[in-house]
Amino acid sequence: MATVKSEFDNVAKRLKYLRCKKGISRREVAALAGIDHTRYGQMERQLEGLQLRTLLSIIKSAYKLSLTEFLTFTLPKNMPEEPHKRGTGKRKKKRKAVKRKAVKKKAVKKKAKKRR
């Protein structure tokens, strides 16, 4: 007999699988279902419980499935890749570069003040 926890894990895995298979982000799924994207992310990562009404809204509007179809399809062993991996670090590198420039400018100004 399956426990409630294992069934909840199963539902969360199914949500993630369908989202990745469809190639859309958490924000897009949440927008289609009419819920907050942070709430959807928490449900998918198993941090927050699911309400049946919310689950129905997600699977009907975002995935176009019935509850029976959603609960009965078999999950494959290999999960598809995340469609929208966050950040390649470009923004962070750019911020560091800007910060270094600002520090250099400050150092140059200090040296110029000392020479006066």
PyMOL commands that set and color helices and strands:
alter all, ss='L'
color gray80, all
select helices_A, chain A and resi 4-22+26-33+37-44+52-61+67-72+90-115
alter helices_A, ss='H'
color red, helices_A
deselect
rebuild
show_as cartoon
